[in-house]
């Protein structure tokens, strides 16, 4: 099933809004997928698109500095946070 670009953009906006509300925390792909009620693979594709557009940042290390082998955490980039913060006020 193909999802239209408009719907993809709206779902991406949901991701960005979720990360904005929980800034500066970072979340695993599975948690974000659960919050927006979407499949993990589809959510990961959207997250990678958002990363490519520099709207979010990918964290590949845990709190002890070790690399994740198969996981990533995501958080809102500083530029995105500042832009959203201006619009909210």
One Martini backbone bead per residue (centre of mass of N, CA, C, O) as a GRO file, in nm:
protein
   89
    1UNK     BB    1   0.096   0.037   0.023
    2UNK     BB    2   0.043   0.372  -0.055
    3UNK     BB    3   0.164   0.678   0.066
    4UNK     BB    4   0.119   0.987   0.070
    5UNK     BB    5   0.294   1.277   0.100
    6UNK     BB    6   0.101   1.419   0.293
    7UNK     BB    7   0.095   1.191   0.507
    8UNK     BB    8   0.399   1.181   0.558
    9UNK     BB    9   0.419   1.472   0.662
   10UNK     BB   10   0.223   1.441   0.902
   11UNK     BB   11   0.384   1.218   1.044
   12UNK     BB   12   0.643   1.381   1.070
   13UNK     BB   13   0.513   1.599   1.249
   14UNK     BB   14   0.453   1.409   1.483
   15UNK     BB   15   0.743   1.343   1.547
   16UNK     BB   16   0.844   1.628   1.600
   17UNK     BB   17   0.642   1.694   1.824
   18UNK     BB   18   0.722   1.472   2.018
   19UNK     BB   19   1.021   1.567   2.045
   20UNK     BB   20   0.955   1.850   2.145
   21UNK     BB   21   0.798   1.774   2.409
   22UNK     BB   22   1.076   1.582   2.493
   23UNK     BB   23   1.279   1.783   2.528
   24UNK     BB   24   1.607   1.632   2.532
   25UNK     BB   25   1.511   1.368   2.474
   26UNK     BB   26   1.561   1.032   2.373
   27UNK     BB   27   1.453   0.787   2.119
   28UNK     BB   28   1.350   0.507   2.010
   29UNK     BB   29   1.198   0.385   1.740
   30UNK     BB   30   0.986   0.211   1.891
   31UNK     BB   31   0.867   0.442   2.063
   32UNK     BB   32   0.778   0.627   1.835
   33UNK     BB   33   0.594   0.423   1.692
   34UNK     BB   34   0.402   0.391   1.933
   35UNK     BB   35   0.312   0.694   1.962
   36UNK     BB   36   0.213   0.704   1.636
   37UNK     BB   37   0.100   0.432   1.533
   38UNK     BB   38   0.348   0.269   1.385
   39UNK     BB   39   0.564   0.124   1.201
   40UNK     BB   40   0.900   0.080   1.235
   41UNK     BB   41   0.998   0.091   0.939
   42UNK     BB   42   0.845   0.345   0.859
   43UNK     BB   43   0.961   0.525   1.081
   44UNK     BB   44   1.257   0.498   0.994
   45UNK     BB   45   1.228   0.633   0.720
   46UNK     BB   46   1.135   0.905   0.832
   47UNK     BB   47   1.380   0.957   1.013
   48UNK     BB   48   1.589   0.959   0.781
   49UNK     BB   49   1.464   1.198   0.633
   50UNK     BB   50   1.490   1.400   0.869
   51UNK     BB   51   1.795   1.376   0.889
   52UNK     BB   52   1.862   1.472   0.600
   53UNK     BB   53   1.707   1.758   0.680
   54UNK     BB   54   1.804   1.838   0.981
   55UNK     BB   55   1.567   1.788   1.215
   56UNK     BB   56   1.730   1.543   1.326
   57UNK     BB   57   1.901   1.324   1.558
   58UNK     BB   58   2.144   1.072   1.579
   59UNK     BB   59   2.201   0.811   1.822
   60UNK     BB   60   2.481   0.559   1.857
   61UNK     BB   61   2.510   0.599   2.174
   62UNK     BB   62   2.546   0.545   2.486
   63UNK     BB   63   2.603   0.668   2.808
   64UNK     BB   64   2.901   0.506   2.794
   65UNK     BB   65   2.998   0.518   2.468
   66UNK     BB   66   2.863   0.289   2.327
   67UNK     BB   67   2.783   0.124   2.055
   68UNK     BB   68   2.528   0.058   1.862
   69UNK     BB   69   2.437  -0.204   1.656
   70UNK     BB   70   2.084  -0.182   1.604
   71UNK     BB   71   2.048   0.107   1.725
   72UNK     BB   72   1.851   0.412   1.780
   73UNK     BB   73   1.845   0.747   1.864
   74UNK     BB   74   1.619   1.034   1.896
   75UNK     BB   75   1.639   1.392   1.821
   76UNK     BB   76   1.613   1.715   1.824
   77UNK     BB   77   1.733   1.965   1.674
   78UNK     BB   78   1.833   2.279   1.736
   79UNK     BB   79   1.701   2.416   1.494
   80UNK     BB   80   1.419   2.297   1.535
   81UNK     BB   81   1.366   2.387   1.820
   82UNK     BB   82   1.387   2.694   1.769
   83UNK     BB   83   1.162   2.711   1.559
   84UNK     BB   84   0.929   2.591   1.733
   85UNK     BB   85   0.956   2.787   1.971
   86UNK     BB   86   0.878   3.043   1.815
   87UNK     BB   87   0.587   2.938   1.726
   88UNK     BB   88   0.475   2.890   2.024
   89UNK     BB   89   0.520   3.211   2.118
   0.00000   0.00000   0.00000
